[in-house]
């Protein structure tokens, strides 16, 4: 390293620059006369500004003074707690900063046991505020104010000064899942254009993120609990509509806002933010706005409900909260509420794992529906026995022009043989309500949430035996074994029954053989990311179906006896038997169509 030496020339240069700065400073100083003239001009300008002050400037000054007072208040945090809720409130906006449901856990991919505290509100994901115009004509947003807080047992009171009056937010917790919220103003002679705003970026709580987003929506009750509905997008209340309550619903938990006297003029929305589309932390974003009816002051009473979607708990409020659970509309919801749920919970009292409860429930349902299955299979066997006769008719009328006549002969064959072609479809239709009801039951019953069975960690979310490391469109990034087992048993059931595949296919009817090959492919894509409890039910149901088909084919139905009975019916048709209305109308329609077809042929000739 070269040693640095002292440079005399640099020292001389710095000295000359310092001398130049000092000289410039003294030479540019104003003279005594110039200084006195400048001071006199400034005094004159100040006097003119004081004489020209107008009223709006007083309002701005008042607001500024109030804001400066708020700025001098320190940050405060208060805690309200009972056996169900842990709530923290902050004096910044006098609003909720944390709401935890103490008896439940959220799913965490990283944690060893996949559990973390379940927060409805946390880390600034929610904002609640009141805006209004005071007697000075100034619009105030209290969500940006710093209040002065005071806690008295189970109650926290926040106070802020507004001109000559004050506004108080009073939060009171009870012993259940509710937080009472009152807004009170004093000393404010006139309040106009008041409204409340609420926004919530819903924190994701479940393992099955895709299904959780799908079931996140807004529910509401209208006009004194006369109608309950929901929306997956936006909603604006009509002028004559009053909302009794509004629920910001996720898959198993909900935040309900209720107001004494109801809410009018409500606008709200639920959507997925673009920036949160791939963010596992949040599901959807809620926004809510409603005007506040005011006279001379603010006196409003609200209730926050932070609830798990447990049917009996929601029903106990007697406010239609239980309809927030998406058990299905009409008969489907009725089956779940009055049949499936009581049976399921009764079996759960036996102390079994919930997977075995699902299996037992499946057995009960199959026993109840087994007569329907027997009738369906018997009718299919009768259709199968008629296949030779159907082949003869196809040979007799090979042309398309004779399709109507052939159809008449087919209907005559069915009638003389005592076969109803719709009898095989009706039993299947009767099972659809049960099928659809269970489709809505298993992903939405909170009793199964977090309950494991065999390799499934949570029966309300998908099970996975292998993570692929990449995502297949419409399938996912994992392999669900219960879904795979269901598809395998479906194929075995189709091969074992063989009844529909061997039945004659009518013109205009879908080819059942093709449908049976397509159904397993459709279901494997659909069920792979669905609730494993439903896949388990379908798997056990198919296994039972295979056993029932084996019993029916080998002990309950004899094709030779069915064939003999059909031949006997054909040999001695019941001429005096009165046709039902539907058969008569169908036969007349077919005759009319045939006559029109023959007329068209004559015209062509």
C-alpha positions in Angstrom: 0.0 0.0 0.0 1.4 3.4 -0.9 1.7 5.8 2.0 -0.4 9.0 1.7 1.5 12.3 2.0 0.3 15.7 3.1 -0.5 18.0 0.1 0.1 21.8 0.7 -1.7 22.8 -2.5 -5.0 21.2 -1.3 -4.8 23.2 2.0 -4.2 26.5 0.1 -7.3 25.7 -2.2 -9.6 25.1 0.7 -8.5 28.3 2.3 -9.2 30.4 -0.8 -12.8 28.8 -1.1 -13.5 29.7 2.5 -12.4 33.3 2.0 -14.7 33.6 -1.0 -17.8 32.3 0.9 -17.2 34.7 3.8 -16.8 37.7 1.4 -20.0 36.8 -0.5 -22.0 36.5 2.8 -21.0 40.1 4.0 -21.4 41.7 0.6 -24.9 40.4 0.0 -26.3 41.5 3.4 -29.2 44.1 3.1 -28.6 47.6 4.3 -30.4 49.0 7.4 -33.0 50.9 5.3 -33.8 47.8 3.2 -34.3 45.7 6.3 -36.7 48.2 7.9 -38.8 48.4 4.7 -39.1 44.6 4.4 -40.4 44.3 8.0 -43.0 47.0 7.4 -44.3 45.2 4.3 -44.6 41.8 6.2 -46.7 43.5 9.0 -49.0 45.1 6.5 -49.6 41.7 4.7 -50.4 40.0 8.1 -53.0 42.7 8.9 -54.7 42.2 5.6 -55.0 38.4 6.0 -56.7 38.8 9.5 -59.3 41.2 8.1 -60.2 38.8 5.2 -61.0 35.6 7.2 -64.3 33.9 6.0 -66.6 31.3 7.6 -65.3 28.1 5.8 -61.8 28.8 7.1 -63.3 28.6 10.6 -64.7 25.1 9.8 -61.3 23.9 8.5 -59.6 25.4 11.6 -62.1 23.5 13.8 -61.5 20.2 12.1 -57.7 20.7 12.2 -58.0 21.5 16.0 -60.0 18.3 16.6 -57.6 16.2 14.5 -54.7 17.6 16.4 -56.3 16.6 19.7 -56.8 13.1 18.4 -53.1 13.0 17.3 -52.0 13.6 20.9 -53.9 10.5 22.2 -51.7 7.4 22.5 -52.5 3.9 21.1 -54.8 1.9 23.3 -55.8 -1.8 23.1 -58.6 -3.5 25.1 -59.6 -7.1 25.5 -63.0 -8.7 25.9 -63.2 -12.4 26.5 -65.7 -15.3 27.3 -65.5 -19.0 26.8 -66.2 -18.7 23.1 -64.5 -15.5 21.9 -61.4 -13.5 22.4 -61.8 -10.0 21.1 -59.4 -7.1 21.0 -60.4 -3.5 20.3 -58.2 -0.6 19.3 -58.8 3.1 19.9 -57.7 3.8 16.3 -61.1 4.1 14.8 -62.6 2.5 17.9 -63.0 -0.8 16.0 -62.2 -4.5 16.2 -58.6 -5.5 15.7 -58.9 -9.2 16.6 -61.7 -11.8 16.9 -60.7 -15.4 17.7 -63.0 -18.4 18.1 -61.3 -20.1 21.0 -62.9 -23.6 20.6 -61.8 -24.0 16.9 -58.5 -24.3 15.0 -57.7 -23.2 11.4 -55.8 -25.4 9.0 -52.1 -24.6 8.5 -50.0 -26.2 5.8 -46.7 -25.4 7.6 -47.5 -26.4 11.3 -46.6 -29.9 12.4 -50.2 -30.7 13.5 -51.7 -28.4 10.8 -53.4 -26.3 13.4 -53.3 -22.6 14.2 -55.7 -20.2 16.1 -58.8 -19.4 14.2 -59.2 -15.7 13.6 -62.2 -14.0 12.0 -60.5 -10.6 12.3 -56.7 -10.2 12.6 -53.8 -8.2 11.2 -55.9 -5.4 9.8 -58.1 -7.6 7.5 -61.3 -5.8 8.6 -62.4 -2.2 8.8 -65.5 -0.7 10.3 -66.4 3.0 10.3 -69.1 5.6 10.7 -69.2 8.7 8.5 -71.6 11.6 9.0 -72.0 15.4 8.5 -72.1 17.4 11.7 -73.9 20.7 12.5 -71.0 22.7 11.0 -71.5 21.0 7.6 -68.2 19.1 7.9 -68.1 15.4 6.9 -66.3 13.3 9.5 -64.9 9.8 9.0 -64.6 8.3 12.5 -62.7 5.3 11.3 -59.6 7.6 11.1 -60.0 9.1 14.5 -58.2 8.2 17.7 -60.7 7.7 20.5 -60.2 7.7 24.2 -61.0 4.3 25.6 -62.1 3.1 29.0 -62.9 -0.5 30.1 -65.5 -1.4 32.7 -65.7 -5.1 33.1 -67.2 -6.7 30.0 -67.7 -3.3 28.4 -65.4 -0.9 26.6 -66.4 2.7 25.9 -64.6 4.8 23.3 -65.1 8.6 23.2 -64.1 11.3 20.7 -64.9 15.0 20.7 -66.8 16.5 17.7 -67.0 20.3 17.9 -69.0 21.0 21.1 -70.3 17.5 21.5 -69.0 13.9 21.5 -69.5 10.5 20.0 -69.2 7.2 21.9 -68.8 3.6 20.7 -69.9 1.2 23.4 -68.9 -2.5 23.0 -70.4 -5.1 25.4 -69.7 -8.9 25.3 -72.1 -11.4 26.6 -71.7 -15.1 27.5 -72.4 -16.5 24.0 -71.0 -15.5 20.6 -72.3 -12.0 20.5 -70.8 -8.5 20.8 -73.2 -5.6 21.4 -72.3 -2.4 19.7 -74.0 0.9 20.4 -73.3 4.4 18.9 -74.3 7.3 21.0 -73.8 11.1 20.4 -74.4 14.0 22.8 -74.1 17.7 22.2 -74.4 17.5 18.5 -77.5 19.4 17.4 -77.7 18.1 13.8 -76.4 15.0 12.1 -77.0 14.3 8.4 -75.8 11.9 5.7 -74.7 9.3 8.1 -73.7 5.8 6.9 -71.7 2.8 8.1 -69.0 1.0 6.1 -67.7 -2.5 6.7 -65.1 -4.5 4.8 -63.6 -7.9 5.5 -60.9 -9.8 3.7 -62.0 -13.3 4.8 -59.1 -15.3 6.2 -58.9 -18.8 4.8 -59.6 -21.4 7.5 -59.8 -24.8 5.7 -57.6 -27.4 4.0 -59.7 -27.4 0.8 -59.1 -23.8 -0.3 -60.9 -24.2 -3.6 -64.1 -25.5 -2.0 -63.9 -22.9 0.8 -63.9 -20.1 -1.8 -66.8 -21.7 -3.6 -68.9 -21.7 -0.5 -68.0 -18.2 0.7 -70.9 -15.8 0.0 -73.3 -13.4 1.7 -76.6 -14.4 3.2 -79.4 -12.1 4.4 -82.9 -12.0 5.9 -85.5 -9.7 4.5 -88.6 -7.9 5.9 -89.0 -9.3 9.4 -87.6 -12.8 8.6 -90.1 -13.4 5.8 -87.4 -14.4 3.3 -83.9 -15.6 3.5 -81.6 -15.5 0.5 -77.9 -15.4 -0.5 -75.7 -13.9 -3.1 -72.3 -14.9 -4.5 -71.7 -11.4 -6.0 -73.3 -8.0 -5.3 -76.7 -7.0 -3.8 -78.5 -3.7 -3.6 -81.7 -3.6 -1.5 -84.9 -2.1 -3.0 -86.4 1.0 -1.4 -89.1 -1.1 0.4 -86.8 -3.8 1.6 -85.4 -4.0 5.2 -82.6 -6.4 6.1 -83.0 -8.0 9.4 -79.4 -9.3 9.4 -76.6 -9.9 6.9 -74.1 -12.8 7.2 -70.6 -12.8 5.8 -70.3 -16.5 5.4 -67.4 -18.8 4.9 -67.5 -22.6 4.7 -68.0 -23.3 8.5 -68.0 -19.9 10.1 -69.9 -16.7 9.7 -69.9 -13.0 10.9 -73.4 -11.7 11.2 -74.3 -8.0 11.6 -77.8 -7.3 13.0 -79.4 -4.0 13.8 -82.4 -3.1 15.9 -85.1 -2.1 13.5 -83.3 -3.5 10.5 -81.1 -2.1 7.8 -82.4 -0.1 4.8 -80.7 1.1 1.6 -78.0 -1.7 1.9 -75.4 -2.3 -0.8 -72.9 -5.1 -0.4 -70.6 -7.3 -2.5 -68.4 -10.4 -2.2 -65.7 -11.1 -4.7 -62.2 -12.5 -5.1 -59.5 -9.9 -5.3 -57.1 -10.3 -8.2 -54.1 -10.0 -5.9 -55.5 -12.7 -3.6 -56.3 -15.1 -6.4 -53.3 -17.3 -5.6 -52.9 -16.2 -2.0 -53.7 -19.1 0.4 -54.2 -16.6 3.3 -57.5 -15.1 2.1 -60.6 -16.6 0.4 -62.8 -13.7 -0.6 -63.4 -10.0 0.1 -66.6 -8.6 1.6 -67.8 -5.0 1.4 -70.9 -3.5 3.0 -72.5 -0.1 3.2 -75.8 1.1 4.7 -77.2 4.6 5.6 -77.9 5.4 9.2 -81.3 6.9 10.0 -80.7 10.0 12.1 -82.6 12.9 13.6 -80.8 15.3 15.9 -78.2 12.8 17.0 -76.7 9.4 16.5 -78.3 6.6 18.6 -77.9 3.2 17.0 -77.7 -0.3 18.4 -76.1 -3.2 16.5 -75.1 -6.8 17.3 -72.1 -8.7 16.0 -72.5 -12.5 15.9 -69.3 -14.5 15.4 -70.6 -18.1 14.9 -69.6 -21.6 13.9 -72.2 -23.0 11.4 -73.5 -25.5 13.8 -77.2 -26.3 13.0 -78.7 -26.5 16.5 -76.8 -23.4 17.7 -78.0 -21.4 14.7 -81.6 -22.6 15.1 -81.6 -21.6 18.8 -81.6 -17.9 17.8 -85.0 -18.4 16.1 -84.0 -15.9 13.4 -83.5 -18.3 10.4 -79.7 -18.4 11.0 -79.7 -22.1 10.3 -80.6 -21.5 6.7 -77.1 -20.1 6.2 -75.9 -23.7 6.1 -76.2 -24.7 2.4 -78.1 -28.0 2.9 -79.9 -27.4 -0.4 -83.2 -25.8 -1.4 -86.7 -27.3 -1.2 -86.9 -31.1 -0.6 -83.1 -31.5 -0.6 -82.7 -29.2 2.5 -85.7 -30.9 4.1 -84.2 -34.4 3.7 -80.9 -33.2 5.3 -82.6 -31.2 8.1 -85.2 -33.8 9.1 -83.8 -37.1 8.1 -80.0 -37.3 7.4 -78.8 -34.9 10.2 -80.8 -36.5 13.1 -79.8 -40.0 11.9 -76.2 -39.0 11.6 -76.0 -37.4 15.0 -77.8 -40.3 16.7 -75.2 -42.7 15.3 -72.4 -40.3 16.3 -73.5 -40.8 20.0 -72.3 -44.4 19.8 -68.7 -43.3 20.2 -67.5 -44.5 16.8 -65.1 -42.7 14.5 -67.0 -40.5 12.1 -65.8 -42.6 9.1 -67.6 -45.6 10.5 -70.6 -43.4 11.2 -70.7 -42.5 7.5 -70.4 -46.2 6.6 -73.4 -47.1 8.9 -75.4 -44.2 7.6 -74.7 -45.6 4.1 -76.0 -49.0 5.1 -79.2 -47.6 6.5 -79.8 -45.5 3.4 -79.2 -48.6 1.1 -81.6 -50.7 3.2 -84.3 -48.1 2.9 -83.8 -47.7 -0.9 -83.2 -51.4 -1.6 -86.8 -52.1 -2.6 -86.5 -49.3 -5.2 -83.3 -50.9 -6.5 -85.0 -54.3 -6.7 -87.8 -52.9 -8.8 -85.4 -51.0 -11.0 -83.3 -54.2 -11.6 -86.4 -56.3 -12.2 -87.8 -54.0 -14.8 -84.3 -53.9 -16.5 -84.3 -57.7 -16.5 -87.7 -57.7 -18.2 -86.5 -55.3 -20.8 -83.5 -57.6 -21.4 -85.7 -60.6 -21.9 -87.6 -58.6 -24.6 -84.4 -58.0 -26.5 -85.0 -60.8 -29.1 -88.5 -59.4 -29.9 -87.0 -55.9 -30.2 -84.4 -57.3 -32.7 -87.2 -58.7 -34.8 -89.0 -55.4 -34.9 -85.7 -53.7 -36.0 -85.4 -56.1 -38.8 -89.1 -55.8 -39.8 -88.9 -52.0 -40.0 -85.3 -51.1 -41.0 -86.1 -47.8 -42.8 -86.3 -44.5 -41.0 -89.5 -43.7 -42.7 -91.1 -46.5 -40.7 -89.7 -45.3 -37.4 -93.2 -44.1 -36.2 -94.8 -47.4 -37.1 -92.0 -49.3 -35.4 -92.5 -47.3 -32.3 -96.1 -48.1 -32.2 -95.3 -51.8 -32.5 -92.8 -51.4 -29.6 -95.4 -49.8 -27.4 -97.8 -52.6 -28.3 -95.2 -55.2 -27.4 -94.6 -53.5 -24.0 -98.3 -53.4 -23.3 -99.1 -57.0 -24.2 -96.0 -58.2 -22.3 -96.9 -56.2 -19.2 -93.7 -54.1 -19.3 -93.6 -50.4 -18.4 -90.5 -48.8 -20.0 -90.7 -46.0 -17.5 -90.8 -48.2 -14.5 -87.0 -48.6 -14.5 -86.5 -44.9 -14.7 -88.9 -43.9 -11.9 -87.0 -45.7 -9.1 -83.8 -44.0 -10.2 -85.6 -40.6 -10.1 -86.8 -41.3 -6.6 -83.2 -41.7 -5.4 -82.0 -38.4 -6.9 -83.2 -36.2 -3.9 -81.2 -38.4 -1.5 -78.2 -38.3 -3.8 -78.3 -34.5 -4.1 -79.0 -34.0 -0.4 -75.9 -36.0 0.6 -73.9 -34.1 -2.0 -74.6 -31.0 0.1 -74.5 -32.6 3.5 -71.0 -33.9 3.9 -69.0 -30.8 2.8 -71.1 -28.6 5.1 -71.6 -30.5 8.3 -69.3 -28.9 10.9 -69.3 -32.1 13.0 -67.0 -33.7 10.4 -64.6 -30.7 10.3 -61.1 -31.7 11.3 -62.1 -35.4 11.9 -59.7 -37.9 10.5 -60.4 -41.4 9.2 -57.8 -43.9 7.9 -55.5 -41.8 5.6 -58.0 -38.8 5.4 -57.0 -35.9 7.7 -60.3 -34.0 7.4 -63.5 -35.6 6.2 -64.8 -32.2 5.0 -61.8 -31.8 2.7 -60.1 -33.9 0.1 -57.9 -36.9 1.1 -54.4 -37.3 -0.5 -52.2 -40.3 -0.7 -49.7 -38.6 -3.1 -48.8 -35.0 -3.9 -48.0 -34.8 -7.6 -45.8 -31.7 -7.3 -47.7 -30.2 -10.3 -51.3 -29.4 -11.1 -53.4 -31.1 -13.7 -56.2 -29.0 -15.1 -59.6 -29.8 -13.6 -58.0 -32.6 -11.5 -55.6 -31.0 -9.0 -52.1 -31.6 -7.7 -52.8 -34.7 -5.6 -54.4 -38.2 -5.8 -57.5 -38.9 -3.7 -57.7 -42.5 -2.8 -61.4 -42.5 -1.7 -62.3 -40.9 -5.0 -60.2 -43.5 -6.8 -61.8 -46.4 -4.9 -65.3 -45.0 -5.7 -64.5 -44.9 -9.4 -63.1 -48.5 -9.3 -66.2 -49.8 -7.5 -68.4 -47.9 -10.0 -66.8 -49.8 -12.9 -67.1 -53.1 -11.0 -70.8 -52.4 -10.3 -71.5 -51.6 -14.0 -69.7 -54.8 -15.0 -71.5 -56.9 -12.3 -75.0 -55.6 -13.0 -74.8 -55.6 -16.8 -78.5 -54.9 -16.8 -78.6 -51.6 -18.5 -75.8 -52.3 -20.9 -77.6 -55.3 -22.3 -81.0 -53.6 -22.4 -82.3 -52.6 -25.9 -81.6 -49.0 -26.8 -84.5 -47.1 -28.2 -84.3 -44.4 -30.9 -83.9 -41.0 -29.4 -82.6 -42.4 -26.1 -79.0 -42.1 -25.0 -76.6 -45.0 -25.3 -76.2 -46.2 -21.7 -73.1 -48.1 -22.5 -71.3 -44.9 -23.5 -72.6 -43.0 -20.5 -71.3 -45.8 -18.2 -67.8 -45.4 -19.6 -67.9 -41.6 -19.4 -69.2 -41.4 -15.8 -66.1 -42.8 -14.1 -63.9 -40.3 -15.9 -66.2 -37.4 -15.0 -66.3 -38.4 -11.3 -62.6 -38.9 -10.9 -62.0 -35.3 -12.0 -64.8 -34.0 -9.9 -64.3 -35.9 -6.6 -60.5 -35.6 -6.4 -60.8 -32.2 -4.7 -64.1 -32.8 -3.0 -64.9 -33.7 0.6 -63.5 -37.1 1.4 -66.6 -37.9 3.5 -68.7 -37.8 0.4 -66.2 -40.0 -1.6 -66.2 -42.4 1.3 -70.1 -42.6 1.2 -70.1 -43.2 -2.5 -67.4 -45.9 -2.2 -69.3 -47.8 0.5 -72.6 -47.3 -1.4 -71.1 -48.8 -4.5 -69.7 -51.7 -2.5 -73.1 -52.4 -1.1 -74.7 -52.1 -4.5 -72.4 -54.8 -5.8 -73.4 -57.1 -3.0 -77.1 -56.3 -3.6 -76.9 -57.0 -7.3 -75.2 -60.3 -6.6 -78.0 -61.3 -4.3 -80.8 -60.1 -6.6 -79.3 -61.8 -9.7 -78.7 -65.1 -8.0 -81.6 -65.5 -5.6 -84.4 -63.0 -6.2 -84.7 -62.7 -10.0 -84.9 -65.6 -12.5 -84.7 -64.6 -16.1 -86.4 -67.9 -17.2 -89.4 -67.2 -15.0 -89.6 -63.6 -16.2 -89.5 -64.9 -19.8 -92.3 -67.4 -19.2 -94.4 -64.7 -17.6 -93.9 -62.3 -20.5 -94.8 -65.0 -23.0 -97.9 -65.8 -21.0 -98.9 -62.1 -21.0 -98.3 -62.0 -24.8 -100.5 -65.1 -25.4 -103.4 -63.8 -23.3 -103.4 -60.0 -23.5 -105.7 -58.3 -21.1 -108.1 -56.7 -23.7 -110.4 -55.3 -21.1 -107.7 -53.6 -19.2 -108.3 -49.8 -19.3 -105.4 -47.8 -20.6 -104.1 -45.0 -18.4 -104.4 -41.5 -19.6 -100.7 -41.1 -20.4 -100.6 -44.3 -22.5 -103.8 -43.3 -24.4 -102.5 -39.8 -25.1 -99.1 -41.2 -26.2 -100.8 -43.7 -28.6 -103.1 -41.1 -30.1 -100.1 -38.7 -30.6 -98.2 -41.5 -32.3 -101.1 -42.3 -34.6 -101.5 -38.7 -35.6 -97.8 -38.4 -36.3 -98.0 -41.6 -38.4 -100.9 -40.2 -40.4 -99.0 -37.0 -41.1 -96.0 -38.9 -42.2 -98.1 -41.0 -44.7 -99.7 -37.8 -46.1 -96.2 -36.3 -46.7 -95.2 -39.5 -48.5 -98.3 -39.2 -50.8 -97.5 -35.6 -51.6 -93.9 -36.5 -52.5 -95.2 -39.2 -54.9 
